[in-house]
Structure formats: C-alpha cells, structure tokens
Amino acid sequence: MVDKEIPLIKAKKTPEKDVTLDPNGFFVIEINRERKQIHVEYYSNVYKDNRIVSGKLEKVFSGDKADALCDTITKHVPRLLPEHYMYIGRELQKAQYALEQNKKYIQGSC
C-alpha cells in the first residue's frame, strides 16, 4: 500500500452573492417561547418568468431539539441541495441555543 499525502483544505465561508438558491424551496425558522418549541415552515418555490417570487407553505415542523428537527426535515423534505441541509442544521442549532438560553433568535441568511 502506498502512502499518499492527504490535502488540508482551509475552511472558507461562501460569500452571500455566490450562494445558489435551492430550486426545491426554503425554510422559515422561529421560536415559540410559550410552548418552548422551534417552529419550522417549509415552502416550495413559486416561480414567475424563471425567477423565485414567493413560496407555497408545504409542511410545518415543531420540536425543541435541533438534531431531531434535522432528522425529521431530512426524512420529509428530500432532494434539497447539500449546502441547504447544512444551513438548516446551523440555524436550528442557533435556534435551540436561543431557546435554551432565553436569547433572541433571528434567522440568518445563507
């Protein structure tokens, strides 16, 4: 077996202007403090002249743990871009932290 050198790749955030919108839809994430839940709405894209102009509410998810929400969303919303799943995971972690620490949560951009 021949040893080969494995490249070390430095992490770099994709600039917002270079982010590709997912053709399969988008999510809105909010916290419901009274119920101590994270509320996630999934919208399919509505197109006009080949541009995303709006969304149609397709599914609603609720839970208090980011990992359970991620698993459930992955199961019920297949075929998203891989980077979209990563974004959802980051945002749900932020939402869970805000809920647990009684902090304000504002959904970030891509």
N, CA, C and O atoms as a DFTB+ gen file, in Angstrom:
440 C
 N C O
     1  1       0.848      -1.173       0.000
     2  2       0.000       0.000       0.000
     3  2       0.893       1.235       0.000
     4  3       1.825       1.336       0.797
     5  1       0.609       2.152      -0.878
     6  2       1.401       3.370      -0.999
     7  2       0.738       4.478      -0.198
     8  3      -0.454       4.754      -0.339
     9  1       1.551       5.105       0.648
    10  2       1.023       6.252       1.391
    11  2       0.965       7.452       0.460
    12  3       1.886       7.688      -0.321
    13  1      -0.106       8.196       0.548
    14  2      -0.191       9.421      -0.235
    15  2      -0.481      10.571       0.705
    16  3      -1.057      10.391       1.778
    17  1      -0.086      11.716       0.298
    18  2      -0.317      12.889       1.117
    19  2      -1.777      13.331       0.959
    20  3      -2.295      13.454      -0.151
    21  1      -2.402      13.559       2.080
    22  2      -3.797      13.996       2.093
    23  2      -3.795      15.525       2.178
    24  3      -3.150      16.100       3.055
    25  1      -4.520      16.179       1.262
    26  2      -4.521      17.648       1.291
    27  2      -5.303      18.193       2.484
    28  3      -6.316      17.627       2.895
    29  1      -4.818      19.285       3.021
    30  2      -5.510      20.014       4.081
    31  2      -6.209      21.192       3.408
    32  3      -5.564      22.041       2.793
    33  1      -7.517      21.233       3.530
    34  2      -8.304      22.260       2.861
    35  2      -8.780      23.259       3.909
    36  3      -9.468      22.893       4.861
    37  1      -8.414      24.497       3.728
    38  2      -8.785      25.554       4.671
    39  2     -10.252      25.934       4.469
    40  3     -10.701      26.136       3.341
    41  1     -10.989      26.027       5.574
    42  2     -12.407      26.386       5.524
    43  2     -12.572      27.834       5.088
    44  3     -11.813      28.716       5.488
    45  1     -13.582      28.051       4.260
    46  2     -13.850      29.391       3.744
    47  2     -15.349      29.543       3.556
    48  3     -15.976      28.727       2.880
    49  1     -15.929      30.578       4.145
    50  2     -17.365      30.854       4.012
    51  2     -17.660      31.320       2.595
    52  3     -16.932      32.148       2.046
    53  1     -18.717      30.795       2.006
    54  2     -19.142      31.213       0.677
    55  2     -19.781      32.595       0.783
    56  3     -20.692      32.784       1.588
    57  1     -19.332      33.552       0.002
    58  2     -19.962      34.876       0.047
    59  2     -21.434      34.776      -0.348
    60  3     -21.805      33.982      -1.212
    61  1     -22.263      35.591       0.296
    62  2     -23.700      35.529       0.043
    63  2     -24.039      35.711      -1.433
    64  3     -24.993      35.108      -1.924
    65  1     -23.275      36.532      -2.143
    66  2     -23.545      36.773      -3.568
    67  2     -23.306      35.518      -4.408
    68  3     -23.814      35.423      -5.526
    69  1     -22.541      34.553      -3.887
    70  2     -22.226      33.328      -4.620
    71  2     -23.104      32.138      -4.227
    72  3     -22.936      31.042      -4.762
    73  1     -24.035      32.346      -3.300
    74  2     -24.908      31.273      -2.846
    75  2     -25.969      31.005      -3.910
    76  3     -26.581      31.932      -4.441
    77  1     -26.176      29.733      -4.211
    78  2     -27.218      29.320      -5.154
    79  2     -28.477      28.996      -4.361
    80  3     -28.452      28.160      -3.458
    81  1     -29.580      29.662      -4.702
    82  2     -30.843      29.355      -4.030
    83  2     -31.291      27.953      -4.412
    84  3     -31.139      27.524      -5.556
    85  1     -31.841      27.254      -3.437
    86  2     -32.285      25.888      -3.673
    87  2     -33.550      25.909      -4.525
    88  3     -34.533      26.548      -4.150
    89  1     -33.540      25.219      -5.667
    90  2     -34.733      25.197      -6.518
    91  2     -35.896      24.436      -5.886
    92  3     -37.016      24.486      -6.394
    93  1     -35.638      23.729      -4.780
    94  2     -36.670      22.921      -4.138
    95  2     -37.410      23.631      -3.013
    96  3     -38.365      23.078      -2.467
    97  1     -36.991      24.852      -2.650
    98  2     -37.737      25.574      -1.637
    99  2     -36.873      26.242      -0.595
   100  3     -35.650      26.313      -0.714
   101  1     -37.560      26.738       0.448
   102  2     -36.867      27.455       1.519
   103  2     -37.596      27.236       2.846
   104  3     -38.708      26.709       2.879
   105  1     -36.946      27.652       3.942
   106  2     -37.464      27.432       5.287
   107  2     -37.541      28.745       6.050
   108  3     -36.741      29.656       5.839
   109  1     -38.516      28.819       6.936
   110  2     -38.633      29.923       7.883
   111  2     -38.601      29.294       9.268
   112  3     -39.393      28.403       9.575
   113  1     -37.674      29.767      10.107
   114  2     -37.471      29.204      11.442
   115  2     -37.793      30.280      12.481
   116  3     -37.318      31.412      12.394
   117  1     -38.611      29.899      13.466
   118  2     -38.979      30.807      14.548
   119  2     -39.005      30.039      15.862
   120  3     -39.066      28.809      15.881
   121  1     -38.959      30.783      16.951
   122  2     -39.051      30.196      18.288
   123  2     -40.406      30.555      18.881
   124  3     -40.856      31.697      18.787
   125  1     -41.050      29.564      19.491
   126  2     -42.276      29.802      20.245
   127  2     -41.912      29.616      21.718
   128  3     -41.837      28.490      22.210
   129  1     -41.691      30.716      22.404
   130  2     -41.233      30.657      23.802
   131  2     -42.295      30.100      24.739
   132  3     -41.961      29.403      25.697
   133  1     -43.564      30.391      24.485
   134  2     -44.629      29.894      25.356
   135  2     -44.671      28.368      25.353
   136  3     -44.860      27.742      26.396
   137  1     -44.495      27.787      24.194
   138  2     -44.519      26.315      24.072
   139  2     -43.127      25.699      24.188
   140  3     -42.985      24.476      24.216
   141  1     -42.097      26.551      24.255
   142  2     -40.706      26.094      24.320
   143  2     -40.388      25.181      23.143
   144  3     -39.848      24.087      23.306
   145  1     -40.742      25.664      21.942
   146  2     -40.576      24.893      20.716
   147  2     -39.913      25.735      19.630
   148  3     -39.997      26.963      19.621
   149  1     -39.255      25.033      18.723
   150  2     -38.740      25.632      17.498
   151  2     -39.747      25.276      16.414
   152  3     -40.133      24.115      16.271
   153  1     -40.162      26.258      15.666
   154  2     -41.194      26.105      14.639
   155  2     -40.519      26.316      13.284
   156  3     -39.888      27.348      13.060
   157  1     -40.650      25.342      12.382
   158  2     -40.014      25.413      11.070
   159  2     -41.071      25.240       9.986
   160  3     -41.793      24.243       9.961
   161  1     -41.154      26.215       9.098
   162  2     -42.074      26.120       7.961
   163  2     -41.259      25.872       6.697
   164  3     -40.243      26.525       6.459
   165  1     -41.719      24.917       5.889
   166  2     -41.076      24.626       4.606
   167  2     -41.994      25.096       3.481
   168  3     -43.174      24.749       3.437
   169  1     -41.430      25.889       2.577
   170  2     -42.155      26.423       1.427
   171  2     -41.520      25.920       0.134
   172  3     -40.298      25.926      -0.012
   173  1     -42.362      25.486      -0.798
   174  2     -41.851      25.226      -2.143
   175  2     -41.801      26.567      -2.865
   176  3     -42.577      27.475      -2.564
   177  1     -40.894      26.682      -3.805
   178  2     -40.741      27.937      -4.537
   179  2     -41.890      28.153      -5.513
   180  3     -42.392      27.210      -6.125
   181  1     -42.291      29.399      -5.645
   182  2     -43.249      29.804      -6.667
   183  2     -42.466      30.650      -7.666
   184  3     -41.836      31.643      -7.302
   185  1     -42.520      30.242      -8.923
   186  2     -41.732      30.901      -9.972
   187  2     -42.610      31.775     -10.861
   188  3     -43.786      31.487     -11.081
   189  1     -42.013      32.840     -11.360
   190  2     -42.613      33.668     -12.405
   191  2     -41.468      34.107     -13.301
   192  3     -40.489      34.690     -12.835
   193  1     -41.596      33.826     -14.579
   194  2     -40.544      34.159     -15.543
   195  2     -39.187      33.601     -15.103
   196  3     -38.168      34.290     -15.166
   197  1     -39.194      32.332     -14.654
   198  2     -37.976      31.623     -14.233
   199  2     -37.279      32.257     -13.031
   200  3     -36.086      32.036     -12.826
   201  1     -38.001      33.038     -12.240
   202  2     -37.449      33.634     -11.013
   203  2     -38.325      33.235      -9.838
   204  3     -39.545      33.132      -9.965
   205  1     -37.693      33.012      -8.698
   206  2     -38.445      32.714      -7.481
   207  2     -39.061      34.024      -6.995
   208  3     -38.352      34.991      -6.715
   209  1     -40.394      34.043      -6.900
   210  2     -41.074      35.270      -6.482
   211  2     -41.796      35.110      -5.141
   212  3     -42.144      36.100      -4.498
   213  1     -42.016      33.874      -4.728
   214  2     -42.755      33.637      -3.494
   215  2     -42.601      32.169      -3.111
   216  3     -41.784      31.445      -3.680
   217  1     -43.395      31.748      -2.146
   218  2     -43.381      30.356      -1.739
   219  2     -44.760      29.873      -1.365
   220  3     -45.641      30.664      -1.028
   221  1     -44.943      28.551      -1.429
   222  2     -46.194      27.921      -1.035
   223  2     -45.906      27.030       0.175
   224  3     -45.081      26.119       0.097
   225  1     -46.589      27.295       1.295
   226  2     -46.382      26.510       2.503
   227  2     -46.742      25.053       2.232
   228  3     -47.856      24.745       1.807
   229  1     -45.777      24.157       2.485
   230  2     -45.964      22.726       2.229
   231  2     -46.006      21.899       3.504
   232  3     -46.822      20.985       3.627
   233  1     -45.117      22.220       4.470
   234  2     -45.013      21.415       5.687
   235  2     -44.608      22.309       6.848
   236  3     -43.951      23.334       6.665
   237  1     -45.015      21.900       8.054
   238  2     -44.636      22.604       9.275
   239  2     -44.056      21.573      10.243
   240  3     -44.624      20.498      10.437
   241  1     -42.926      21.914      10.842
   242  2     -42.250      21.034      11.793
   243  2     -42.156      21.759      13.135
   244  3     -42.044      22.984      13.179
   245  1     -42.201      21.000      14.219
   246  2     -42.091      21.589      15.544
   247  2     -41.319      20.636      16.443
   248  3     -41.516      19.422      16.394
   249  1     -40.445      21.195      17.258
   250  2     -39.672      20.399      18.200
   251  2     -38.818      21.310      19.046
   252  3     -38.803      22.525      18.846
   253  1     -38.098      20.719      20.005
   254  2     -37.250      21.544      20.864
   255  2     -35.763      21.214      20.723
   256  3     -34.930      21.840      21.379
   257  1     -35.424      20.249      19.887
   258  2     -34.032      19.850      19.698
   259  2     -33.644      19.924      18.229
   260  3     -34.361      19.429      17.359
   261  1     -32.512      20.541      17.964
   262  2     -32.031      20.720      16.590
   263  2     -31.794      19.381      15.902
   264  3     -32.127      19.225      14.727
   265  1     -31.223      18.415      16.616
   266  2     -30.911      17.145      15.960
   267  2     -32.173      16.408      15.520
   268  3     -32.207      15.842      14.427
   269  1     -33.204      16.410      16.353
   270  2     -34.459      15.748      15.988
   271  2     -35.137      16.462      14.823
   272  3     -35.672      15.815      13.923
   273  1     -35.116      17.778      14.837
   274  2     -35.692      18.533      13.724
   275  2     -34.923      18.269      12.436
   276  3     -35.530      18.088      11.381
   277  1     -33.591      18.245      12.509
   278  2     -32.780      17.956      11.315
   279  2     -33.122      16.586      10.746
   280  3     -33.331      16.450       9.540
   281  1     -33.180      15.578      11.598
   282  2     -33.501      14.222      11.136
   283  2     -34.885      14.170      10.492
   284  3     -35.070      13.537       9.452
   285  1     -35.850      14.836      11.114
   286  2     -37.221      14.821      10.612
   287  2     -37.338      15.574       9.288
   288  3     -37.999      15.108       8.360
   289  1     -36.701      16.724       9.206
   290  2     -36.740      17.506       7.970
   291  2     -36.084      16.736       6.832
   292  3     -36.610      16.711       5.719
   293  1     -34.950      16.111       7.094
   294  2     -34.257      15.334       6.069
   295  2     -35.151      14.210       5.540
   296  3     -35.155      13.923       4.343
   297  1     -35.896      13.587       6.428
   298  2     -36.787      12.488       6.043
   299  2     -37.987      12.981       5.227
   300  3     -38.424      12.309       4.293
   301  1     -38.513      14.150       5.581
   302  2     -39.759      14.632       4.977
   303  2     -39.574      15.667       3.863
   304  3     -40.527      16.004       3.160
   305  1     -38.353      16.163       3.706
   306  2     -38.079      17.112       2.613
   307  2     -36.823      16.612       1.888
   308  3     -35.729      17.136       2.100
   309  1     -36.986      15.603       1.036
   310  2     -35.835      15.061       0.317
   311  2     -35.414      15.957      -0.851
   312  3     -36.161      16.831      -1.292
   313  1     -34.233      15.718      -1.320
   314  2     -33.710      16.341      -2.544
   315  2     -33.361      17.814      -2.420
   316  3     -33.369      18.527      -3.423
   317  1     -33.056      18.290      -1.223
   318  2     -32.521      19.643      -1.108
   319  2     -31.048      19.615      -1.503
   320  3     -30.419      18.557      -1.514
   321  1     -30.515      20.763      -1.821
   322  2     -29.080      20.856      -2.072
   323  2     -28.345      20.536      -0.771
   324  3     -28.816      20.921       0.299
   325  1     -27.206      19.842      -0.830
   326  2     -26.472      19.502       0.398
   327  2     -26.160      20.720       1.263
   328  3     -26.263      20.656       2.488
   329  1     -25.783      21.818       0.635
   330  2     -25.464      23.016       1.424
   331  2     -26.698      23.593       2.112
   332  3     -26.573      24.307       3.107
   333  1     -27.882      23.291       1.595
   334  2     -29.113      23.751       2.237
   335  2     -29.341      22.979       3.536
   336  3     -29.721      23.565       4.550
   337  1     -29.108      21.660       3.504
   338  2     -29.218      20.871       4.737
   339  2     -28.223      21.375       5.787
   340  3     -28.549      21.447       6.972
   341  1     -27.018      21.720       5.350
   342  2     -26.008      22.233       6.282
   343  2     -26.470      23.548       6.910
   344  3     -26.318      23.756       8.114
   345  1     -27.028      24.425       6.094
   346  2     -27.545      25.705       6.575
   347  2     -28.658      25.479       7.604
   348  3     -28.672      26.109       8.662
   349  1     -29.579      24.582       7.287
   350  2     -30.687      24.294       8.204
   351  2     -30.132      23.799       9.547
   352  3     -30.608      24.212      10.604
   353  1     -29.150      22.934       9.505
   354  2     -28.544      22.427      10.740
   355  2     -27.939      23.533      11.582
   356  3     -28.132      23.575      12.797
   357  1     -27.200      24.437      10.930
   358  2     -26.600      25.568      11.660
   359  2     -27.679      26.444      12.281
   360  3     -27.578      26.835      13.444
   361  1     -28.696      26.745      11.512
   362  2     -29.763      27.619      12.013
   363  2     -30.542      26.967      13.148
   364  3     -30.910      27.642      14.110
   365  1     -30.795      25.678      13.050
   366  2     -31.530      25.007      14.116
   367  2     -30.712      24.937      15.399
   368  3     -31.275      25.017      16.491
   369  1     -29.391      24.789      15.288
   370  2     -28.527      24.839      16.475
   371  2     -28.608      26.205      17.132
   372  3     -28.701      26.308      18.355
   373  1     -28.571      27.267      16.310
   374  2     -28.698      28.627      16.845
   375  2     -30.051      28.823      17.522
   376  3     -30.134      29.431      18.589
   377  1     -31.107      28.310      16.903
   378  2     -32.447      28.447      17.475
   379  2     -32.558      27.689      18.793
   380  3     -33.141      28.193      19.753
   381  1     -32.002      26.482      18.844
   382  2     -32.041      25.706      20.085
   383  2     -31.287      26.429      21.190
   384  3     -31.775      26.514      22.317
   385  1     -30.117      26.945      20.885
   386  2     -29.333      27.688      21.879
   387  2     -30.128      28.895      22.383
   388  3     -30.194      29.134      23.589
   389  1     -30.728      29.650      21.468
   390  2     -31.503      30.831      21.849
   391  2     -32.683      30.442      22.733
   392  3     -32.987      31.134      23.705
   393  1     -33.345      29.345      22.402
   394  2     -34.474      28.879      23.189
   395  2     -34.030      28.478      24.598
   396  3     -34.661      28.860      25.583
   397  1     -32.950      27.714      24.687
   398  2     -32.465      27.230      25.984
   399  2     -31.892      28.344      26.853
   400  3     -32.018      28.307      28.077
   401  1     -31.265      29.333      26.224
   402  2     -30.613      30.418      26.974
   403  2     -31.482      31.671      27.082
   404  3     -31.037      32.708      27.576
   405  1     -32.722      31.560      26.615
   406  2     -33.652      32.690      26.621
   407  2     -33.061      33.916      25.916
   408  3     -33.143      35.041      26.408
   409  1     -32.469      33.662      24.758
   410  2     -31.866      34.705      23.918
   411  2     -32.767      34.941      22.725
   412  3     -33.639      34.129      22.413
   413  1     -32.545      36.064      22.065
   414  2     -33.290      36.390      20.858
   415  2     -32.723      35.567      19.708
   416  3     -31.511      35.385      19.596
   417  1     -33.616      35.072      18.856
   418  2     -33.191      34.337      17.658
   419  2     -33.690      35.079      16.422
   420  3     -34.874      35.396      16.311
   421  1     -32.780      35.347      15.506
   422  2     -33.111      35.899      14.202
   423  2     -32.485      34.989      13.170
   424  3     -31.275      34.760      13.189
   425  1     -33.296      34.471      12.274
   426  2     -32.780      33.571      11.240
   427  2     -31.787      34.313      10.365
   428  3     -32.069      35.406       9.873
   429  1     -30.623      33.710      10.176
   430  2     -29.584      34.295       9.351
   431  2     -29.782      33.999       7.883
   432  3     -30.565      33.132       7.495
   433  1     -29.053      34.743       7.083
   434  2     -29.105      34.488       5.633
   435  2     -28.188      33.339       5.301
   436  3     -27.497      32.811       6.173
   437  1     -28.181      32.955       4.063
   438  2     -27.419      31.801       3.579
   439  2     -25.974      31.830       3.983
   440  3     -25.219      30.920       3.643
